[in-house]
Amino acid sequence: MGKYRIAACPSQLPSGQFAAQVSIASGHGSASTDRVMRFHSEFASHDAAARYAVEQGIDWVRASTRPH
């Protein structure tokens, strides 16, 4: 999304549910940054956790690039 790379990184919990997390990266080489956000909600499937993570990443990018 623009200069940002958004990647969902869901992981399975011991309960069998899935946790959502997203990586939002920008830049290249030594000027790169990566923000990782983890969410408390649990999801029934890997895909549901991934969708939620990507949606949250897109929302974060939109909010952080919105003119004030």
N, CA, C, O and CB atoms as a CASP TS submission, in Angstrom:
PFRMAT TS
TARGET T0000
AUTHOR 0000-0000-0000
METHOD Language model
MODEL 1
PARENT N/A
ATOM      1  N   MET     1       0.863  -1.166   0.000  1.00  0.00           N
ATOM      2  CA  MET     1       0.000   0.000   0.000  1.00  0.00           C
ATOM      3  C   MET     1       0.900   1.216   0.000  1.00  0.00           C
ATOM      4  O   MET     1       1.416   1.608   1.046  1.00  0.00           O
ATOM      5  CB  MET     1      -0.976   0.005   1.223  1.00  0.00           C
ATOM      6  N   GLY     2       1.091   1.814  -1.157  1.00  0.00           N
ATOM      7  CA  GLY     2       2.001   2.953  -1.248  1.00  0.00           C
ATOM      8  C   GLY     2       3.407   2.519  -0.894  1.00  0.00           C
ATOM      9  O   GLY     2       3.907   1.524  -1.419  1.00  0.00           O
ATOM     10  N   LYS     3       4.051   3.269   0.002  1.00  0.00           N
ATOM     11  CA  LYS     3       5.420   2.941   0.406  1.00  0.00           C
ATOM     12  C   LYS     3       5.466   1.901   1.514  1.00  0.00           C
ATOM     13  O   LYS     3       6.553   1.539   1.966  1.00  0.00           O
ATOM     14  CB  LYS     3       6.139   4.188   0.856  1.00  0.00           C
ATOM     15  N   TYR     4       4.326   1.416   1.958  1.00  0.00           N
ATOM     16  CA  TYR     4       4.243   0.444   3.060  1.00  0.00           C
ATOM     17  C   TYR     4       4.030  -0.968   2.549  1.00  0.00           C
ATOM     18  O   TYR     4       3.323  -1.188   1.566  1.00  0.00           O
ATOM     19  CB  TYR     4       3.116   0.816   4.016  1.00  0.00           C
ATOM     20  N   ARG     5       4.648  -1.916   3.227  1.00  0.00           N
ATOM     21  CA  ARG     5       4.440  -3.337   2.951  1.00  0.00           C
ATOM     22  C   ARG     5       3.703  -3.915   4.163  1.00  0.00           C
ATOM     23  O   ARG     5       4.209  -3.867   5.284  1.00  0.00           O
ATOM     24  CB  ARG     5       5.817  -4.098   2.680  1.00  0.00           C
ATOM     25  N   ILE     6       2.533  -4.448   3.934  1.00  0.00           N
ATOM     26  CA  ILE     6       1.705  -4.980   5.012  1.00  0.00           C
ATOM     27  C   ILE     6       1.673  -6.494   4.884  1.00  0.00           C
ATOM     28  O   ILE     6       1.351  -7.029   3.823  1.00  0.00           O
ATOM     29  CB  ILE     6       0.261  -4.381   4.974  1.00  0.00           C
ATOM     30  N   ALA     7       2.012  -7.188   5.982  1.00  0.00           N
ATOM     31  CA  ALA     7       2.014  -8.646   5.969  1.00  0.00           C
ATOM     32  C   ALA     7       1.339  -9.180   7.227  1.00  0.00           C
ATOM     33  O   ALA     7       1.718  -8.829   8.344  1.00  0.00           O
ATOM     34  CB  ALA     7       3.452  -9.189   5.855  1.00  0.00           C
ATOM     35  N   ALA     8       0.349 -10.022   7.035  1.00  0.00           N
ATOM     36  CA  ALA     8      -0.313 -10.679   8.156  1.00  0.00           C
ATOM     37  C   ALA     8       0.560 -11.842   8.625  1.00  0.00           C
ATOM     38  O   ALA     8       1.169 -12.544   7.817  1.00  0.00           O
ATOM     39  CB  ALA     8      -1.742 -11.175   7.756  1.00  0.00           C
ATOM     40  N   CYS     9       0.609 -12.032   9.934  1.00  0.00           N
ATOM     41  CA  CYS     9       1.414 -13.111  10.514  1.00  0.00           C
ATOM     42  C   CYS     9       0.618 -13.833  11.594  1.00  0.00           C
ATOM     43  O   CYS     9       1.005 -13.793  12.762  1.00  0.00           O
ATOM     44  CB  CYS     9       2.737 -12.558  11.098  1.00  0.00           C
ATOM     45  N   PRO    10      -0.494 -14.497  11.235  1.00  0.00           N
ATOM     46  CA  PRO    10      -1.293 -15.179  12.248  1.00  0.00           C
ATOM     47  C   PRO    10      -0.535 -16.361  12.856  1.00  0.00           C
ATOM     48  O   PRO    10       0.316 -16.975  12.213  1.00  0.00           O
ATOM     49  CB  PRO    10      -2.613 -15.658  11.643  1.00  0.00           C
ATOM     50  N   SER    11      -0.868 -16.658  14.104  1.00  0.00           N
ATOM     51  CA  SER    11      -0.246 -17.819  14.743  1.00  0.00           C
ATOM     52  C   SER    11      -1.305 -18.601  15.511  1.00  0.00           C
ATOM     53  O   SER    11      -2.263 -18.035  16.039  1.00  0.00           O
ATOM     54  CB  SER    11       0.909 -17.383  15.691  1.00  0.00           C
ATOM     55  N   GLN    12      -1.107 -19.907  15.559  1.00  0.00           N
ATOM     56  CA  GLN    12      -2.068 -20.754  16.251  1.00  0.00           C
ATOM     57  C   GLN    12      -1.764 -20.753  17.745  1.00  0.00           C
ATOM     58  O   GLN    12      -0.612 -20.863  18.165  1.00  0.00           O
ATOM     59  CB  GLN    12      -2.041 -22.195  15.687  1.00  0.00           C
ATOM     60  N   LEU    13      -2.824 -20.627  18.530  1.00  0.00           N
ATOM     61  CA  LEU    13      -2.733 -20.630  19.982  1.00  0.00           C
ATOM     62  C   LEU    13      -2.899 -22.051  20.511  1.00  0.00           C
ATOM     63  O   LEU    13      -3.407 -22.911  19.791  1.00  0.00           O
ATOM     64  CB  LEU    13      -3.792 -19.696  20.597  1.00  0.00           C
ATOM     65  N   PRO    14      -2.485 -22.320  21.744  1.00  0.00           N
ATOM     66  CA  PRO    14      -2.660 -23.665  22.310  1.00  0.00           C
ATOM     67  C   PRO    14      -4.114 -24.141  22.294  1.00  0.00           C
ATOM     68  O   PRO    14      -4.374 -25.343  22.250  1.00  0.00           O
ATOM     69  CB  PRO    14      -2.143 -23.691  23.729  1.00  0.00           C
ATOM     70  N   SER    15      -5.060 -23.198  22.331  1.00  0.00           N
ATOM     71  CA  SER    15      -6.487 -23.562  22.329  1.00  0.00           C
ATOM     72  C   SER    15      -6.975 -24.021  20.957  1.00  0.00           C
ATOM     73  O   SER    15      -8.090 -24.527  20.833  1.00  0.00           O
ATOM     74  CB  SER    15      -7.325 -22.380  22.792  1.00  0.00           C
ATOM     75  N   GLY    16      -6.145 -23.847  19.925  1.00  0.00           N
ATOM     76  CA  GLY    16      -6.559 -24.183  18.561  1.00  0.00           C
ATOM     77  C   GLY    16      -7.076 -22.972  17.806  1.00  0.00           C
ATOM     78  O   GLY    16      -7.211 -23.015  16.583  1.00  0.00           O
ATOM     79  N   GLN    17      -7.365 -21.897  18.517  1.00  0.00           N
ATOM     80  CA  GLN    17      -7.761 -20.639  17.884  1.00  0.00           C
ATOM     81  C   GLN    17      -6.515 -19.977  17.286  1.00  0.00           C
ATOM     82  O   GLN    17      -5.403 -20.483  17.431  1.00  0.00           O
ATOM     83  CB  GLN    17      -8.464 -19.686  18.914  1.00  0.00           C
ATOM     84  N   PHE    18      -6.716 -18.846  16.616  1.00  0.00           N
ATOM     85  CA  PHE    18      -5.600 -18.140  15.996  1.00  0.00           C
ATOM     86  C   PHE    18      -5.534 -16.708  16.504  1.00  0.00           C
ATOM     87  O   PHE    18      -6.558 -16.063  16.727  1.00  0.00           O
ATOM     88  CB  PHE    18      -5.728 -18.159  14.467  1.00  0.00           C
ATOM     89  N   ALA    19      -4.319 -16.227  16.680  1.00  0.00           N
ATOM     90  CA  ALA    19      -4.077 -14.836  17.055  1.00  0.00           C
ATOM     91  C   ALA    19      -3.657 -14.080  15.805  1.00  0.00           C
ATOM     92  O   ALA    19      -2.984 -14.622  14.929  1.00  0.00           O
ATOM     93  CB  ALA    19      -2.991 -14.723  18.177  1.00  0.00           C
ATOM     94  N   ALA    20      -4.065 -12.818  15.740  1.00  0.00           N
ATOM     95  CA  ALA    20      -3.709 -11.988  14.588  1.00  0.00           C
ATOM     96  C   ALA    20      -2.559 -11.066  14.950  1.00  0.00           C
ATOM     97  O   ALA    20      -2.505 -10.519  16.052  1.00  0.00           O
ATOM     98  CB  ALA    20      -4.923 -11.167  14.104  1.00  0.00           C
ATOM     99  N   GLN    21      -1.650 -10.902  14.017  1.00  0.00           N
ATOM    100  CA  GLN    21      -0.629  -9.869  14.132  1.00  0.00           C
ATOM    101  C   GLN    21      -0.272  -9.426  12.731  1.00  0.00           C
ATOM    102  O   GLN    21      -0.409 -10.180  11.768  1.00  0.00           O
ATOM    103  CB  GLN    21       0.630 -10.379  14.905  1.00  0.00           C
ATOM    104  N   VAL    22       0.191  -8.185  12.631  1.00  0.00           N
ATOM    105  CA  VAL    22       0.506  -7.626  11.326  1.00  0.00           C
ATOM    106  C   VAL    22       1.846  -6.907  11.394  1.00  0.00           C
ATOM    107  O   VAL    22       2.184  -6.291  12.405  1.00  0.00           O
ATOM    108  CB  VAL    22      -0.610  -6.666  10.852  1.00  0.00           C
ATOM    109  N   SER    23       2.592  -6.993  10.323  1.00  0.00           N
ATOM    110  CA  SER    23       3.850  -6.281  10.166  1.00  0.00           C
ATOM    111  C   SER    23       3.633  -5.187   9.118  1.00  0.00           C
ATOM    112  O   SER    23       3.125  -5.448   8.027  1.00  0.00           O
ATOM    113  CB  SER    23       5.018  -7.256   9.751  1.00  0.00           C
ATOM    114  N   ILE    24       4.026  -3.964   9.467  1.00  0.00           N
ATOM    115  CA  ILE    24       3.921  -2.837   8.536  1.00  0.00           C
ATOM    116  C   ILE    24       5.330  -2.287   8.358  1.00  0.00           C
ATOM    117  O   ILE    24       5.885  -1.678   9.272  1.00  0.00           O
ATOM    118  CB  ILE    24       2.918  -1.718   9.064  1.00  0.00           C
ATOM    119  N   ALA    25       5.897  -2.500   7.200  1.00  0.00           N
ATOM    120  CA  ALA    25       7.279  -2.118   6.942  1.00  0.00           C
ATOM    121  C   ALA    25       7.341  -1.014   5.898  1.00  0.00           C
ATOM    122  O   ALA    25       6.464  -0.888   5.042  1.00  0.00           O
ATOM    123  CB  ALA    25       8.096  -3.329   6.485  1.00  0.00           C
ATOM    124  N   SER    26       8.397  -0.219   5.990  1.00  0.00           N
ATOM    125  CA  SER    26       8.644   0.813   4.977  1.00  0.00           C
ATOM    126  C   SER    26      10.141   1.054   4.892  1.00  0.00           C
ATOM    127  O   SER    26      10.898   0.698   5.795  1.00  0.00           O
ATOM    128  CB  SER    26       7.885   2.140   5.313  1.00  0.00           C
ATOM    129  N   GLY    27      10.552   1.664   3.791  1.00  0.00           N
ATOM    130  CA  GLY    27      11.956   1.974   3.599  1.00  0.00           C
ATOM    131  C   GLY    27      12.742   0.789   3.078  1.00  0.00           C
ATOM    132  O   GLY    27      12.195  -0.289   2.845  1.00  0.00           O
ATOM    133  N   HIS    28      14.039   1.007   2.898  1.00  0.00           N
ATOM    134  CA  HIS    28      14.933  -0.017   2.373  1.00  0.00           C
ATOM    135  C   HIS    28      16.269   0.064   3.095  1.00  0.00           C
ATOM    136  O   HIS    28      16.696   1.136   3.525  1.00  0.00           O
ATOM    137  CB  HIS    28      15.126   0.143   0.844  1.00  0.00           C
ATOM    138  N   GLY    29      16.915  -1.073   3.221  1.00  0.00           N
ATOM    139  CA  GLY    29      18.248  -1.117   3.818  1.00  0.00           C
ATOM    140  C   GLY    29      18.278  -0.577   5.233  1.00  0.00           C
ATOM    141  O   GLY    29      17.402  -0.876   6.045  1.00  0.00           O
ATOM    142  N   SER    30      19.306   0.232   5.524  1.00  0.00           N
ATOM    143  CA  SER    30      19.460   0.754   6.886  1.00  0.00           C
ATOM    144  C   SER    30      18.411   1.802   7.232  1.00  0.00           C
ATOM    145  O   SER    30      18.293   2.194   8.393  1.00  0.00           O
ATOM    146  CB  SER    30      20.842   1.348   7.060  1.00  0.00           C
ATOM    147  N   ALA    31      17.653   2.261   6.250  1.00  0.00           N
ATOM    148  CA  ALA    31      16.599   3.252   6.499  1.00  0.00           C
ATOM    149  C   ALA    31      15.224   2.593   6.617  1.00  0.00           C
ATOM    150  O   ALA    31      14.200   3.271   6.530  1.00  0.00           O
ATOM    151  CB  ALA    31      16.581   4.299   5.378  1.00  0.00           C
ATOM    152  N   SER    32      15.200   1.272   6.814  1.00  0.00           N
ATOM    153  CA  SER    32      13.903   0.585   6.884  1.00  0.00           C
ATOM    154  C   SER    32      13.372   0.580   8.320  1.00  0.00           C
ATOM    155  O   SER    32      14.135   0.597   9.286  1.00  0.00           O
ATOM    156  CB  SER    32      14.028  -0.865   6.356  1.00  0.00           C
ATOM    157  N   THR    33      12.064   0.556   8.425  1.00  0.00           N
ATOM    158  CA  THR    33      11.400   0.422   9.722  1.00  0.00           C
ATOM    159  C   THR    33      10.341  -0.664   9.601  1.00  0.00           C
ATOM    160  O   THR    33       9.817  -0.928   8.519  1.00  0.00           O
ATOM    161  CB  THR    33      10.765   1.781  10.187  1.00  0.00           C
ATOM    162  N   ASP    34      10.044  -1.279  10.720  1.00  0.00           N
ATOM    163  CA  ASP    34       9.023  -2.327  10.738  1.00  0.00           C
ATOM    164  C   ASP    34       8.253  -2.221  12.045  1.00  0.00           C
ATOM    165  O   ASP    34       8.833  -2.317  13.126  1.00  0.00           O
ATOM    166  CB  ASP    34       9.659  -3.750  10.574  1.00  0.00           C
ATOM    167  N   ARG    35       6.966  -2.027  11.942  1.00  0.00           N
ATOM    168  CA  ARG    35       6.074  -1.963  13.104  1.00  0.00           C
ATOM    169  C   ARG    35       5.292  -3.261  13.119  1.00  0.00           C
ATOM    170  O   ARG    35       4.736  -3.671  12.101  1.00  0.00           O
ATOM    171  CB  ARG    35       5.110  -0.704  13.053  1.00  0.00           C
ATOM    172  N   VAL    36       5.250  -3.906  14.276  1.00  0.00           N
ATOM    173  CA  VAL    36       4.479  -5.141  14.430  1.00  0.00           C
ATOM    174  C   VAL    36       3.398  -4.879  15.473  1.00  0.00           C
ATOM    175  O   VAL    36       3.680  -4.395  16.570  1.00  0.00           O
ATOM    176  CB  VAL    36       5.399  -6.355  14.849  1.00  0.00           C
ATOM    177  N   MET    37       2.159  -5.204  15.117  1.00  0.00           N
ATOM    178  CA  MET    37       1.054  -5.049  16.046  1.00  0.00           C
ATOM    179  C   MET    37       0.434  -6.415  16.288  1.00  0.00           C
ATOM    180  O   MET    37       0.187  -7.177  15.354  1.00  0.00           O
ATOM    181  CB  MET    37      -0.001  -4.042  15.506  1.00  0.00           C
ATOM    182  N   ARG    38       0.187  -6.711  17.559  1.00  0.00           N
ATOM    183  CA  ARG    38      -0.473  -7.958  17.955  1.00  0.00           C
ATOM    184  C   ARG    38      -1.834  -7.598  18.530  1.00  0.00           C
ATOM    185  O   ARG    38      -1.985  -6.565  19.183  1.00  0.00           O
ATOM    186  CB  ARG    38       0.390  -8.767  18.997  1.00  0.00           C
ATOM    187  N   PHE    39      -2.816  -8.442  18.290  1.00  0.00           N
ATOM    188  CA  PHE    39      -4.181  -8.161  18.720  1.00  0.00           C
ATOM    189  C   PHE    39      -4.650  -9.237  19.697  1.00  0.00           C
ATOM    190  O   PHE    39      -4.242 -10.395  19.602  1.00  0.00           O
ATOM    191  CB  PHE    39      -5.132  -8.080  17.503  1.00  0.00           C
ATOM    192  N   HIS    40      -5.505  -8.845  20.633  1.00  0.00           N
ATOM    193  CA  HIS    40      -5.973  -9.752  21.681  1.00  0.00           C
ATOM    194  C   HIS    40      -7.089 -10.685  21.225  1.00  0.00           C
ATOM    195  O   HIS    40      -7.281 -11.746  21.819  1.00  0.00           O
ATOM    196  CB  HIS    40      -6.445  -8.958  22.858  1.00  0.00           C
ATOM    197  N   SER    41      -7.813 -10.317  20.205  1.00  0.00           N
ATOM    198  CA  SER    41      -8.926 -11.156  19.739  1.00  0.00           C
ATOM    199  C   SER    41      -8.411 -12.513  19.269  1.00  0.00           C
ATOM    200  O   SER    41      -7.285 -12.632  18.785  1.00  0.00           O
ATOM    201  CB  SER    41      -9.698 -10.454  18.596  1.00  0.00           C
ATOM    202  N   GLU    42      -9.256 -13.535  19.422  1.00  0.00           N
ATOM    203  CA  GLU    42      -8.941 -14.870  18.916  1.00  0.00           C
ATOM    204  C   GLU    42      -9.884 -15.190  17.764  1.00  0.00           C
ATOM    205  O   GLU    42     -11.047 -14.787  17.773  1.00  0.00           O
ATOM    206  CB  GLU    42      -9.053 -15.945  20.044  1.00  0.00           C
ATOM    207  N   PHE    43      -9.376 -15.916  16.775  1.00  0.00           N
ATOM    208  CA  PHE    43     -10.129 -16.214  15.570  1.00  0.00           C
ATOM    209  C   PHE    43     -10.189 -17.715  15.346  1.00  0.00           C
ATOM    210  O   PHE    43      -9.268 -18.445  15.713  1.00  0.00           O
ATOM    211  CB  PHE    43      -9.510 -15.515  14.358  1.00  0.00           C
ATOM    212  N   ALA    44     -11.273 -18.169  14.744  1.00  0.00           N
ATOM    213  CA  ALA    44     -11.493 -19.596  14.521  1.00  0.00           C
ATOM    214  C   ALA    44     -10.594 -20.164  13.431  1.00  0.00           C
ATOM    215  O   ALA    44     -10.324 -21.365  13.415  1.00  0.00           O
ATOM    216  CB  ALA    44     -12.936 -19.843  14.164  1.00  0.00           C
ATOM    217  N   SER    45     -10.126 -19.308  12.512  1.00  0.00           N
ATOM    218  CA  SER    45      -9.304 -19.823  11.409  1.00  0.00           C
ATOM    219  C   SER    45      -8.109 -18.913  11.140  1.00  0.00           C
ATOM    220  O   SER    45      -8.092 -17.736  11.501  1.00  0.00           O
ATOM    221  CB  SER    45     -10.148 -19.969  10.133  1.00  0.00           C
ATOM    222  N   HIS    46      -7.121 -19.505  10.497  1.00  0.00           N
ATOM    223  CA  HIS    46      -5.925 -18.774  10.063  1.00  0.00           C
ATOM    224  C   HIS    46      -6.324 -17.628   9.143  1.00  0.00           C
ATOM    225  O   HIS    46      -5.844 -16.504   9.293  1.00  0.00           O
ATOM    226  CB  HIS    46      -4.927 -19.720   9.344  1.00  0.00           C
ATOM    227  N   ASP    47      -7.216 -17.922   8.178  1.00  0.00           N
ATOM    228  CA  ASP    47      -7.647 -16.907   7.213  1.00  0.00           C
ATOM    229  C   ASP    47      -8.363 -15.740   7.879  1.00  0.00           C
ATOM    230  O   ASP    47      -8.141 -14.589   7.504  1.00  0.00           O
ATOM    231  CB  ASP    47      -8.555 -17.532   6.175  1.00  0.00           C
ATOM    232  N   ALA    48      -9.216 -16.016   8.859  1.00  0.00           N
ATOM    233  CA  ALA    48      -9.940 -14.946   9.547  1.00  0.00           C
ATOM    234  C   ALA    48      -8.963 -14.050  10.306  1.00  0.00           C
ATOM    235  O   ALA    48      -9.115 -12.829  10.299  1.00  0.00           O
ATOM    236  CB  ALA    48     -10.995 -15.534  10.514  1.00  0.00           C
ATOM    237  N   ALA    49      -7.970 -14.638  10.954  1.00  0.00           N
ATOM    238  CA  ALA    49      -6.961 -13.850  11.673  1.00  0.00           C
ATOM    239  C   ALA    49      -6.140 -13.020  10.694  1.00  0.00           C
ATOM    240  O   ALA    49      -5.823 -11.864  10.975  1.00  0.00           O
ATOM    241  CB  ALA    49      -6.034 -14.771  12.498  1.00  0.00           C
ATOM    242  N   ALA    50      -5.795 -13.599   9.549  1.00  0.00           N
ATOM    243  CA  ALA    50      -5.016 -12.878   8.542  1.00  0.00           C
ATOM    244  C   ALA    50      -5.806 -11.702   7.969  1.00  0.00           C
ATOM    245  O   ALA    50      -5.262 -10.610   7.808  1.00  0.00           O
ATOM    246  CB  ALA    50      -4.596 -13.829   7.413  1.00  0.00           C
ATOM    247  N   ARG    51      -7.084 -11.918   7.661  1.00  0.00           N
ATOM    248  CA  ARG    51      -7.918 -10.834   7.129  1.00  0.00           C
ATOM    249  C   ARG    51      -8.007  -9.683   8.125  1.00  0.00           C
ATOM    250  O   ARG    51      -7.861  -8.519   7.752  1.00  0.00           O
ATOM    251  CB  ARG    51      -9.329 -11.352   6.791  1.00  0.00           C
ATOM    252  N   TYR    52      -8.248 -10.011   9.387  1.00  0.00           N
ATOM    253  CA  TYR    52      -8.352  -8.985  10.417  1.00  0.00           C
ATOM    254  C   TYR    52      -7.039  -8.202  10.524  1.00  0.00           C
ATOM    255  O   TYR    52      -7.051  -6.973  10.595  1.00  0.00           O
ATOM    256  CB  TYR    52      -8.715  -9.620  11.777  1.00  0.00           C
ATOM    257  N   ALA    53      -5.914  -8.913  10.534  1.00  0.00           N
ATOM    258  CA  ALA    53      -4.610  -8.259  10.649  1.00  0.00           C
ATOM    259  C   ALA    53      -4.361  -7.303   9.482  1.00  0.00           C
ATOM    260  O   ALA    53      -3.911  -6.177   9.694  1.00  0.00           O
ATOM    261  CB  ALA    53      -3.496  -9.307  10.713  1.00  0.00           C
ATOM    262  N   VAL    54      -4.647  -7.735   8.267  1.00  0.00           N
ATOM    263  CA  VAL    54      -4.442  -6.871   7.100  1.00  0.00           C
ATOM    264  C   VAL    54      -5.353  -5.648   7.168  1.00  0.00           C
ATOM    265  O   VAL    54      -4.913  -4.537   6.871  1.00  0.00           O
ATOM    266  CB  VAL    54      -4.700  -7.653   5.796  1.00  0.00           C
ATOM    267  N   GLU    55      -6.610  -5.834   7.552  1.00  0.00           N
ATOM    268  CA  GLU    55      -7.534  -4.700   7.684  1.00  0.00           C
ATOM    269  C   GLU    55      -7.008  -3.682   8.695  1.00  0.00           C
ATOM    270  O   GLU    55      -7.060  -2.475   8.460  1.00  0.00           O
ATOM    271  CB  GLU    55      -8.933  -5.190   8.109  1.00  0.00           C
ATOM    272  N   GLN    56      -6.503  -4.182   9.818  1.00  0.00           N
ATOM    273  CA  GLN    56      -5.968  -3.283  10.837  1.00  0.00           C
ATOM    274  C   GLN    56      -4.722  -2.566  10.333  1.00  0.00           C
ATOM    275  O   GLN    56      -4.520  -1.387  10.624  1.00  0.00           O
ATOM    276  CB  GLN    56      -5.648  -4.058  12.119  1.00  0.00           C
ATOM    277  N   GLY    57      -3.888  -3.272   9.580  1.00  0.00           N
ATOM    278  CA  GLY    57      -2.691  -2.648   8.995  1.00  0.00           C
ATOM    279  C   GLY    57      -3.052  -1.550   8.024  1.00  0.00           C
ATOM    280  O   GLY    57      -2.446  -0.479   8.043  1.00  0.00           O
ATOM    281  N   ILE    58      -4.035  -1.803   7.173  1.00  0.00           N
ATOM    282  CA  ILE    58      -4.483  -0.786   6.215  1.00  0.00           C
ATOM    283  C   ILE    58      -5.059   0.419   6.947  1.00  0.00           C
ATOM    284  O   ILE    58      -4.786   1.562   6.578  1.00  0.00           O
ATOM    285  CB  ILE    58      -5.531  -1.373   5.249  1.00  0.00           C
ATOM    286  N   ASP    59      -5.857   0.168   7.984  1.00  0.00           N
ATOM    287  CA  ASP    59      -6.409   1.271   8.774  1.00  0.00           C
ATOM    288  C   ASP    59      -5.297   2.105   9.404  1.00  0.00           C
ATOM    289  O   ASP    59      -5.383   3.332   9.425  1.00  0.00           O
ATOM    290  CB  ASP    59      -7.345   0.732   9.866  1.00  0.00           C
ATOM    291  N   TRP    60      -4.248   1.447   9.920  1.00  0.00           N
ATOM    292  CA  TRP    60      -3.135   2.174  10.534  1.00  0.00           C
ATOM    293  C   TRP    60      -2.424   3.050   9.500  1.00  0.00           C
ATOM    294  O   TRP    60      -2.123   4.213   9.768  1.00  0.00           O
ATOM    295  CB  TRP    60      -2.136   1.187  11.175  1.00  0.00           C
ATOM    296  N   VAL    61      -2.156   2.484   8.314  1.00  0.00           N
ATOM    297  CA  VAL    61      -1.484   3.259   7.265  1.00  0.00           C
ATOM    298  C   VAL    61      -2.337   4.467   6.875  1.00  0.00           C
ATOM    299  O   VAL    61      -1.820   5.579   6.769  1.00  0.00           O
ATOM    300  CB  VAL    61      -1.203   2.373   6.021  1.00  0.00           C
ATOM    301  N   ARG    62      -3.613   4.262   6.666  1.00  0.00           N
ATOM    302  CA  ARG    62      -4.504   5.381   6.302  1.00  0.00           C
ATOM    303  C   ARG    62      -4.496   6.461   7.371  1.00  0.00           C
ATOM    304  O   ARG    62      -4.419   7.648   7.052  1.00  0.00           O
ATOM    305  CB  ARG    62      -5.940   4.880   6.082  1.00  0.00           C
ATOM    306  N   ALA    63      -4.575   6.066   8.632  1.00  0.00           N
ATOM    307  CA  ALA    63      -4.603   7.049   9.720  1.00  0.00           C
ATOM    308  C   ALA    63      -3.270   7.781   9.850  1.00  0.00           C
ATOM    309  O   ALA    63      -3.246   8.973  10.157  1.00  0.00           O
ATOM    310  CB  ALA    63      -4.949   6.364  11.043  1.00  0.00           C
ATOM    311  N   SER    64      -2.178   7.086   9.622  1.00  0.00           N
ATOM    312  CA  SER    64      -0.864   7.717   9.798  1.00  0.00           C
ATOM    313  C   SER    64      -0.453   8.582   8.613  1.00  0.00           C
ATOM    314  O   SER    64       0.439   9.420   8.741  1.00  0.00           O
ATOM    315  CB  SER    64       0.184   6.659  10.028  1.00  0.00           C
ATOM    316  N   THR    65      -1.089   8.391   7.467  1.00  0.00           N
ATOM    317  CA  THR    65      -0.739   9.190   6.290  1.00  0.00           C
ATOM    318  C   THR    65      -1.773  10.263   5.977  1.00  0.00           C
ATOM    319  O   THR    65      -1.617  11.033   5.029  1.00  0.00           O
ATOM    320  CB  THR    65      -0.571   8.291   5.091  1.00  0.00           C
ATOM    321  N   ARG    66      -2.835  10.308   6.785  1.00  0.00           N
ATOM    322  CA  ARG    66      -3.894  11.306   6.592  1.00  0.00           C
ATOM    323  C   ARG    66      -3.349  12.691   6.946  1.00  0.00           C
ATOM    324  O   ARG    66      -2.712  12.851   7.987  1.00  0.00           O
ATOM    325  CB  ARG    66      -5.151  10.967   7.463  1.00  0.00           C
ATOM    326  N   PRO    67      -3.588  13.689   6.101  1.00  0.00           N
ATOM    327  CA  PRO    67      -3.141  15.048   6.443  1.00  0.00           C
ATOM    328  C   PRO    67      -3.880  15.533   7.690  1.00  0.00           C
ATOM    329  O   PRO    67      -5.068  15.265   7.871  1.00  0.00           O
ATOM    330  CB  PRO    67      -3.380  16.031   5.251  1.00  0.00           C
ATOM    331  N   HIS    68      -3.159  16.245   8.535  1.00  0.00           N
ATOM    332  CA  HIS    68      -3.768  16.728   9.785  1.00  0.00           C
ATOM    333  C   HIS    68      -4.318  18.106   9.620  1.00  0.00           C
ATOM    334  O   HIS    68      -4.866  18.670  10.567  1.00  0.00           O
ATOM    335  CB  HIS    68      -2.766  16.718  10.919  1.00  0.00           C
TER
END
